[in-house]
Amino acid sequence: MPRLATALLGACCAVLPALAAAQDAQRREVADAAASLQAKVVEWRRDIHRHPELGNRETRTAAKVAEHLRGLGLEPRTGIAHTGVTAVLKGGRPGPRIALRADMDALPVTEQTGLPFASTATAEYRGQTTGVMHACGHDAHTAILMGVAEALVAMRDELPGEVLFVFQPAEEGPPEGEEGGASMMLAEGIFREFRPEAVFGLHVFSTLQAGQIGVRGGPLMAASDRFSIDVIGRQTHGSRPWGGIDPIVAAADLIGTAQTIVSRRTNISTLPAVVTFGAINGGIRYNIIPDRVELVGTIRTFDEDVRKAIFADLQNVATHVAAAHGATVEAHIPAETGNPVTANDPDLTARMLPSLQAVAGAGNVVDPSLTMGAEDFSYYAREVPGLFFFVGATPQGQDPLRAPSNHSPQFDVDESALDLGLRAMLQLTLDYLGGDTSG
């Protein structure tokens, strides 16, 4: 068993021995519900996959979710953060409150999987027509939570406590100039009206084999911030560089010096950090030195103090390197609020680890490496204790390190991940609520 998993299980058994013993085996009602819902969940996932929608535009998906919840006898609230859907299930017995979250949006990616239910959808993105694809697995997340909702409604009379189902838009980020995602869901009050004790979420991931679950306490996925820096010089003829101020040379120097922010100024002995320049735009003709160069990029961190220090260091480098060339800068660092670190509550992780081991097998629950990708589940986990885990999506026999990754046009989900994700979320829910719904 991986070292962290062993430590967490030990802590859990030391503090909560009765709970750990109760979680040693998969609940019978979990296995029965998953078996009865398997075909439905696969059908829902394929339908959503065939009809993907970009962030803040998930109208069809949201309507499908809301219709399903109404059919279960719930009263969904719609139109939250543009297209979000929530519903509350009140159990027949008193107990805790929890929230379960799934994201619904797709990506501006043209699908190349060749699946019989592959997307042929297109949309406008940043002024261009592009294919749209569920290249990150949100179709699976939505279908899994629809199945969890149906299973829990069937257990309602014996279920203690209450469950908030959160179907969220725009996890990948809202369109430019719009708000959206988890932060907007919270701003519109989903946790004011229903304050959970804990929130759970999952993500299918290509870096794990089907049948595996990845979970760790503390930081799991990086904070993600976007920045932009305009280097402003003075235009001149390319044959007379002394007649102006060259922002291209200043920008090149700035980019090179910025590499020392991580390599020489940031303590990365415990947690990594990344500063990446993703685009450079400036100039239009071979013999004209332009007056402006635009730089954009991303910052990834796992510690809030490190995050703030890198913001300050990048501003300092931009301002003073440009000044050394006689140029100035207009810097937006960060350009907008990014996603905070996705960190699992250590106590909650220790408490619920046996539940994940019960459904996957102890040897299949692994301690994943820190992931430089980001997740806006982090906003929920800043409000209440959160647990976010990975479900393997790469088929047995295929090397996860060589499989098409999340966000690839070839990305696909081994559909056994739908079953494991459903069982994991159900087991977590029932074990946390403490209910015995087996009859």
Secondary structure, DSSP 8 states (H G I E B T S, - for coil): --HHHHHHHHHHHHH-HHHHHHTSS--HHHHHHHHHHHHHHHHHHHHHHHS---TT--HHHHHHHHHHHHHTT---EEEETTTEEEEEEE-SEEEEEEEEEEE---BS----S--TT----EEEETTEEEE-B--SSHHHHHHHHHHHHHHHHHTGGG-EEEEEEEEES-TT---TT---HHHHHHHTTHHHHS--SEEEEEEEEEEEETT-EE--SEEEE-EEEEEEEEEE-B-EETT-GGGSB-HHHHHHHHHHHHTHHHHHHS--SSS--EEEEEEEEE-SSTTEE-SEEEEEEEEEES-HHHHHHHHHHHHHHHHHHHHHTT-EEEEEEEEEEEE--EEE-HHHHHHHHHHHHHHH-GGGEE----BSS--THHHHHHHS-EEEEEEEEE-TTS-TTTS--TTSTT----THHHHHHHHHHHHHHHHHHT-----
